Amino acid sequence: MWRTALSVSAALAYLAFTTPSRADNAPLLVLEAKIPLGPVSGRIDHMAIDLARQRLFVAELGNDSLGVVDLAAGKLLQTVTGLNEPQGVGYEKSSDTIYVANARDGSVRLLAGATLSPAGRLDLGSDADNIRIDAGGEVVIGHSDGTLTVIEAASRKRLTDIALAAHPEGFQLGSRQIFVNTPDARAIAVIDRATQKQTGTWHVPNARSNFPMALDRDGSRVLVVFRSPPLLVTLDAADGRVISRVPVCGDADDLFADVKRQLIYVSCGEGVIDIFTADDTTVRRGRVATASGARTSLLVPELDRLYLAVRASGGEPAAIWVLRPLP
């Protein structure tokens, strides 16, 4: 019965998502399924992926829990409870460890990948937020009034703290630099990874509240969304020069560059996903209706899917929407 209901839901959703958004009338995103998250209430924040096991980790901030979704089976596997406003989540492959950053107590809880059992705890101070993990085994976590903490995954030791002018929101790890949104400072901070010092501060005129960020074109461009006014801004990663700035949907919290299709996806709390070309002109190609408050998402190129976190509302349970980009 569950599979039948899921098929019907996916079919209805397909019809809802195939509003023409290109000149050839083909859709840009197709909703394949909705995976219920169980009795989860409140805001949902960021996500991470364990590709080997095809498990999606969902920070259920308002519910003080972490949802674990089995993507292959299309169902909820487990809910990890007892957290404190989880915001950021990351999966570190070499140590098979899940990192969950908690806003309320500033802790980072570690879970064993195989069993999802507690594997340690790091206390960072306050407002532990976004997590980024690089291929070299470094875990970087933003927290407090202006700090990036670097952790060595193998030893789980705190290597260094990088000072910033304000609390870090979205940030990205380049090969030589870290780019950090610091909205309270109305700036983008540039960190040299070798010296672990801030070497640059970029300001975008007449734009505030820069939260989500992504890298494009092998790290040669930095994509940033500002919420006031809602703008998608493309900057040259070498010097911060503004390449383009275009209007975007409101209350954005995630954006991703789809290298395969040369597109950019921006998920927004106003209940839409905006889709842009990933070039110097940054033209909007389409807009997909989703659900109010659904502003966090995760693009997984290896699975060729965009996962959207949708909170419970209007009698509908919280769920992960599975979106397939086309063509």
C-alpha positions as CSV (number, residue, x, y, z in Angstrom):
1,M,0.0,0.0,0.0
2,W,2.9,2.4,0.8
3,R,4.5,1.8,-2.6
4,T,1.1,2.4,-4.3
5,A,0.5,5.6,-2.3
6,L,4.0,6.8,-3.2
7,S,3.5,6.1,-6.9
8,V,0.2,8.0,-6.9
9,S,1.8,10.9,-5.0
10,A,4.7,11.0,-7.4
11,A,2.4,10.9,-10.4
12,L,0.4,13.8,-9.1
13,A,3.5,15.7,-8.2
14,Y,4.9,15.1,-11.7
15,L,1.8,16.8,-13.2
16,A,2.3,19.7,-10.7
17,F,5.9,20.1,-11.6
18,T,5.7,20.0,-15.4
19,T,4.7,23.6,-16.0
20,P,6.6,24.7,-19.0
21,S,9.8,26.4,-18.0
22,R,11.8,26.2,-21.3
23,A,11.2,27.2,-24.9
24,D,10.8,23.5,-25.8
25,N,8.2,23.1,-23.0
26,A,10.3,20.4,-21.3
27,P,10.4,20.5,-17.5
28,L,13.7,21.3,-15.6
29,L,12.8,19.3,-12.5
30,V,10.5,16.3,-12.0
31,L,9.3,15.3,-8.5
32,E,9.8,11.6,-8.3
33,A,8.7,10.9,-4.7
34,K,7.9,12.3,-1.3
35,I,9.6,10.4,1.6
36,P,7.8,11.0,4.9
37,L,10.0,11.8,7.9
38,G,7.6,10.6,10.5
39,P,6.1,12.8,13.3
40,V,8.6,15.6,12.9
41,S,7.5,19.2,13.7
42,G,9.1,22.6,13.2
43,R,11.9,23.9,11.0
44,I,14.2,21.6,9.0
45,D,17.7,22.7,8.3
46,H,20.6,21.3,6.3
47,M,21.4,17.8,5.0
48,A,24.3,15.5,4.2
49,I,24.8,12.2,2.3
50,D,26.5,8.9,2.9
51,L,26.8,7.8,-0.7
52,A,28.1,4.2,0.0
53,R,25.0,3.4,2.0
54,Q,22.7,5.8,0.1
55,R,21.6,7.4,3.4
56,L,20.5,11.0,3.7
57,F,20.9,12.8,7.0
58,V,18.4,15.5,7.8
59,A,18.9,18.1,10.6
60,E,15.5,18.5,12.1
61,L,16.2,21.6,14.0
62,G,12.7,22.3,15.4
63,N,12.3,18.7,16.5
64,D,15.8,18.3,18.1
65,S,16.4,15.2,16.0
66,L,18.3,13.9,13.0
67,G,16.4,12.0,10.3
68,V,18.1,9.2,8.5
69,V,16.6,8.3,5.2
70,D,17.3,5.2,3.2
71,L,17.2,6.6,-0.3
72,A,17.5,3.2,-2.1
73,A,14.4,1.9,-0.2
74,G,12.6,5.3,-0.3
75,K,11.8,5.3,3.4
76,L,12.8,6.7,6.8
77,L,15.4,4.4,8.4
78,Q,15.8,6.0,11.8
79,T,15.3,9.2,13.8
80,V,18.1,10.1,16.2
81,T,16.7,12.1,19.1
82,G,18.2,14.0,22.1
83,L,19.9,16.8,20.0
84,N,19.8,20.5,20.7
85,E,18.5,22.4,17.6
86,P,20.7,20.6,15.0
87,Q,21.6,23.0,12.1
88,G,24.5,21.6,10.2
89,V,25.3,18.0,9.4
90,G,28.2,16.4,7.6
91,Y,29.4,12.9,6.8
92,E,33.2,12.2,6.8
93,K,33.9,9.1,4.7
94,S,37.4,8.1,5.9
95,S,36.4,7.8,9.5
96,D,32.8,6.8,8.8
97,T,31.5,9.5,11.1
98,I,28.5,11.8,11.1
99,Y,29.0,15.3,12.5
100,V,25.9,17.2,13.8
101,A,26.2,20.8,14.8
102,N,23.7,22.0,17.5
103,A,22.7,25.7,17.8
104,R,21.3,25.7,21.3
105,D,24.3,24.4,23.2
106,G,27.1,24.9,20.7
107,S,27.9,21.2,20.6
108,V,28.9,18.9,17.7
109,R,27.7,15.4,18.2
110,L,29.5,12.6,16.5
111,L,27.7,9.4,15.4
112,A,29.3,6.2,14.1
113,G,28.4,5.7,10.5
114,A,27.6,1.9,10.7
115,T,25.5,2.0,13.8
116,L,24.4,5.6,14.2
117,S,25.4,5.3,17.9
118,P,27.1,8.1,19.8
119,A,30.8,8.4,18.9
120,G,31.9,11.5,20.7
121,R,31.2,15.2,21.3
122,L,32.9,18.5,20.7
123,D,31.9,21.7,22.5
124,L,32.5,24.8,20.4
125,G,30.9,27.5,22.6
126,S,27.6,28.6,21.0
127,D,25.4,28.5,17.8
128,A,27.2,25.6,16.1
129,D,26.0,25.9,12.5
130,N,27.2,25.0,9.0
131,I,29.7,22.1,8.4
132,R,32.0,21.5,5.4
133,I,34.2,18.5,4.9
134,D,37.1,18.3,2.4
135,A,38.6,15.2,0.8
136,G,41.7,15.6,2.9
137,G,39.9,14.7,6.1
138,E,39.4,18.2,7.6
139,V,36.1,19.1,9.1
140,V,35.3,22.9,9.2
141,I,32.5,24.1,11.4
142,G,31.1,27.7,11.8
143,H,30.0,28.8,15.2
144,S,29.8,31.6,17.9
145,D,30.1,35.3,17.1
146,G,32.7,34.7,14.5
147,T,34.7,31.5,14.4
148,L,35.6,28.7,12.0
149,T,36.9,25.6,13.8
150,V,39.0,23.1,11.9
151,I,39.0,19.5,13.1
152,E,41.2,16.6,12.0
153,A,38.9,13.8,11.2
154,A,41.3,11.0,11.9
155,S,42.1,12.1,15.5
156,R,39.0,14.2,16.0
157,K,41.3,16.9,17.4
158,R,40.5,20.6,17.2
159,L,43.4,21.9,15.0
160,T,42.7,25.6,14.9
161,D,40.2,28.4,15.3
162,I,39.9,31.0,12.5
163,A,38.6,34.4,13.8
164,L,36.0,36.3,11.8
165,A,34.2,39.6,12.2
166,A,30.8,38.0,12.7
167,H,28.9,34.7,12.9
168,P,29.6,32.6,9.8
169,E,26.6,31.4,7.7
170,G,27.1,29.6,4.4
171,F,30.8,29.0,3.5
172,Q,32.7,27.0,0.9
173,L,36.1,25.3,0.9
174,G,38.2,26.2,-2.2
175,S,41.5,24.5,-2.9
176,R,43.5,27.5,-1.5
177,Q,40.8,29.7,0.1
178,I,37.7,29.5,2.3
179,F,34.9,31.9,1.3
180,V,32.6,32.8,4.2
181,N,29.3,34.7,4.4
182,T,29.2,36.9,7.4
183,P,25.8,38.7,7.1
184,D,26.1,40.6,10.4
185,A,29.3,42.2,9.0
186,R,27.6,42.7,5.6
187,A,30.6,41.0,4.0
188,I,32.2,37.9,2.5
189,A,35.4,36.9,4.3
190,V,38.2,35.3,2.3
191,I,40.5,33.0,4.3
192,D,43.9,31.7,3.2
193,R,43.9,28.0,3.9
194,A,47.7,27.8,4.2
195,T,48.0,30.5,6.8
196,Q,44.4,30.2,8.2
197,K,44.2,33.9,8.3
198,Q,41.7,36.3,6.7
199,T,43.2,37.9,3.7
200,G,40.2,39.7,2.1
201,T,36.8,41.2,2.8
202,W,34.3,41.6,0.0
203,H,31.3,43.9,0.0
204,V,28.4,43.9,-2.4
205,P,26.8,47.3,-2.6
206,N,23.1,47.6,-1.7
207,A,22.8,43.9,-0.7
208,R,22.4,42.5,2.8
209,S,21.7,39.2,4.6
210,N,24.0,36.9,2.5
211,F,23.3,33.4,3.7
212,P,23.7,30.5,1.1
213,M,26.9,30.1,-1.0
214,A,28.2,27.8,-3.6
215,L,31.3,27.5,-5.9
216,D,31.0,27.2,-9.7
217,R,33.4,26.5,-12.6
218,D,36.1,24.6,-10.6
219,G,36.0,27.2,-7.9
220,S,36.7,30.2,-10.2
221,R,33.3,31.8,-9.3
222,V,31.6,32.3,-6.0
223,L,27.8,32.3,-6.0
224,V,26.0,34.1,-3.1
225,V,22.4,34.7,-2.4
226,F,21.4,37.9,-0.5
227,R,17.9,38.0,1.1
228,S,17.6,41.8,1.3
229,P,16.8,42.5,-1.5
230,P,16.6,38.9,-2.9
231,L,19.6,38.7,-5.3
232,L,21.8,36.0,-6.8
233,V,25.3,37.5,-7.1
234,T,28.1,35.9,-9.0
235,L,31.7,37.0,-8.0
236,D,35.1,36.3,-9.4
237,A,36.9,34.1,-6.9
238,A,40.2,35.8,-7.6
239,D,39.3,39.3,-6.6
240,G,35.6,39.5,-5.5
241,R,34.6,41.4,-8.7
242,V,30.8,41.3,-9.2
243,I,30.2,39.4,-12.5
244,S,26.4,39.5,-12.3
245,R,23.5,40.2,-10.0
246,V,19.9,39.1,-10.7
247,P,16.7,38.9,-8.7
248,V,15.9,35.6,-7.0
249,C,13.2,34.1,-4.9
250,G,12.8,35.2,-1.3
251,D,14.1,33.5,1.9
252,A,16.8,31.4,0.2
253,D,18.9,29.1,2.3
254,D,20.6,26.8,-0.1
255,L,22.0,26.9,-3.7
256,F,23.9,24.5,-5.8
257,A,25.7,24.4,-9.2
258,D,24.7,21.6,-11.5
259,V,27.9,21.1,-13.5
260,K,26.3,18.5,-15.8
261,R,23.6,20.9,-17.0
262,Q,25.4,24.2,-16.3
263,L,22.5,25.3,-14.1
264,I,22.1,26.8,-10.7
265,Y,19.3,25.8,-8.3
266,V,18.2,28.1,-5.4
267,S,15.7,26.8,-2.8
268,C,13.6,29.4,-1.1
269,G,11.3,29.6,1.9
270,E,8.7,31.5,-0.2
271,G,7.9,28.1,-1.7
272,V,9.8,27.9,-4.9
273,I,13.1,26.7,-6.5
274,D,14.6,29.2,-9.0
275,I,16.7,27.8,-11.8
276,F,19.4,29.9,-13.5
277,T,22.0,29.4,-16.2
278,A,25.5,29.0,-14.8
279,D,27.2,31.6,-17.1
280,D,28.2,35.3,-16.9
281,T,24.7,36.5,-17.7
282,T,22.9,34.2,-15.1
283,V,19.5,34.1,-16.8
284,R,16.6,32.6,-15.0
285,R,15.5,29.5,-16.9
286,G,12.6,28.4,-14.7
287,R,10.7,28.5,-11.4
288,V,9.3,25.4,-9.7
289,A,6.6,25.7,-7.0
290,T,7.3,23.7,-3.9
291,A,6.0,24.4,-0.3
292,S,6.1,27.3,2.0
293,G,9.2,27.2,4.3
294,A,11.0,24.6,2.2
295,R,14.2,26.4,1.9
296,T,16.9,23.8,2.5
297,S,18.0,21.3,-0.1
298,L,20.9,19.1,-1.2
299,L,22.1,18.4,-4.7
300,V,23.8,15.0,-5.0
301,P,25.5,14.8,-8.5
302,E,26.5,11.1,-8.0
303,L,22.8,10.2,-7.8
304,D,21.7,13.1,-10.1
305,R,19.0,14.2,-7.7
306,L,18.1,17.3,-5.7
307,Y,16.6,16.6,-2.3
308,L,14.3,19.2,-0.7
309,A,13.4,19.3,3.0
310,V,9.7,20.2,3.5
311,R,8.4,20.8,7.0
312,A,5.1,19.6,8.3
313,S,2.2,21.9,7.3
314,G,-1.5,22.0,6.7
315,G,-2.0,18.3,7.7
316,E,0.9,17.1,5.5
317,P,3.7,15.4,7.3
318,A,7.4,16.5,7.0
319,A,9.0,14.9,4.0
320,I,12.0,14.8,1.7
321,W,11.0,15.6,-1.9
322,V,13.1,13.8,-4.4
323,L,13.6,15.9,-7.5
324,R,15.1,14.6,-10.8
325,P,16.8,17.3,-13.0
326,L,16.1,17.0,-16.7
327,P,17.3,16.2,-19.3
